[in-house]
Amino acid sequence: MDARINPYAPGAGTRPPLIAGRDSEIQAYEVLLDRLKRGTAGQSMIITGLRGVGKTVLLNALEDISVERGWIAAGLELDEGTSFPVAIARSAKRILGELQPTRKVAAQVRQAFGRLGSFTLKEPNGFELTYTPSPEPSSETLGEDFADLLLALGQAAQSKGSGVAFLLDEVQFVPAKEFGPFVVGLHRLNQKALPVTCVAAGLPSLPALVGNAKSYAERLFEYPRIDQLKRSDALHALASPASKLDVIWEPDALDYVFSQTAGYPYFLQQYGKYAWDVASDGRITKVDAQAGGRIAQDRLDDGFFKVRYEGRATKAERAFLHAMANCQGPPYGIAEVTTALGKSDQRSISVRRNALIRKGLIYAPEHGAVDYTVPHFAAYLRRQDAS
C-alpha cells in the first residue's frame, strides 16, 4: 500500500496517530491545571515506565494541552551532561519573554531574581540568569533560590491569568543534589497554590531518586506508571488509524502483532508500519503481519536495541547484560548474575551494575535484583548469542 499515507509513526517521541490507553493520565493532568487555575493546590506528576512505553509521547501531549489552555509550557529533555539549574534558568527567561509581564510585575520579578544566591541577573533590565555553582555548593541555598525563582514565575503568570508547566524528560539523569532543591521550590509553590506545575518523566528508578531527594516528595507528586497497553487498547491503536484510511486489519493479523509486541506502544508502531508497507488491496492479513513483523524485528535489532547495546555499554557491561539474559527472570537476582559471570563475590560486579543503572540500561526493581529498562532486551541478547 501507499507508504506516503502510512499512518504508523515509530520514532523517539514521535506522536502516533492515536494515543491509546493514556486517558487517565491525560484527564488527571487536565484536572491539575483546572485546580491550579482556580487557586487550589494540586499534586505535580512523576511518570515512570520502561523505554518504548510512550513517556515522551505523553509528555508532548500534555504540553499541547497546556498551550491550548493558555499556559506557558517549558519542555526539557535532560541527559547526563545537562546542568539542571542552567536549564531551568534558561527556561525562566523564555517563560517571562512569553508572558510579557507588566512593567510593575517585571520590576518585582527582577527584584526577586536579584536576591538569588546561586543565580546572577545578567542585565538589570532583562530576565537572563547565569548559574555558577560555588566550590562547596549548598543544596539549602539552591533550594531557596529555586523557591524564589518559581514563586516569581508563578506570580507573573497569575498576574496574566496564565500558568507555567515544566515538562521534564529523562529526569533519572538529574543528580539528587540538583533535583532535590527544585522539589523544595515546588513544595513552596504548592503551599501558595500558584499556577506552576511540573510533570517529570523517567525510568522506573525515578521515584526512589525523588524520594531520596526530599522526604516530603512522596506527598508532593502523584506517581502514575505507564506500561504496555492492554489488549483492547493495543488493537485499537493499530486498527483505528488504518480504518480512517479505509484499510482493514484482519483479526488474526491483529492477534499476531499483539502476541509479538506484548502491547508495547513503540513496537506496535514498528509492526504496524511494516505490515502496512507489505500489504495490498486495502487489507492487512496475518501473512502481511508476519512478513512486516520480520522487517520490524530487524529494524528494532539494528536500531532500538543495538544503539543501547553498542552505543552505551562497555565490553564488561555487555557481559553483565548477557549474563542477566542467561539467568531466571525477570527480575534477575544479583546472586545468580554473579555466578553467571563466573564470580563468587557480588561486590566484584557492583561497579558494572552501578554503571549500567547510571546509564539507564538496567534498574533495580527490588533489593538484590535487576531488570532491563528496555522491553524484550533479553530476547535480543539471546538472538545475539545465537548468531
PyMOL commands that set and color helices and strands:
alter all, ss='L'
color gray80, all
select helices_A, chain A and resi 3-5+23-37+55-68+84-99+103-114+139-159+171-173+176-192+206-213+217-220+231-243+251-261+265-278+286-312+315-325+334-340+346-358+377-386
alter helices_A, ss='H'
color red, helices_A
select strands_A, chain A and resi 44-48+72-77+119-121+129-131+164-169+196-202+221-222+248-249+283-284+332-333+362-363+369-372
alter strands_A, ss='S'
color yellow, strands_A
deselect
rebuild
show_as cartoon
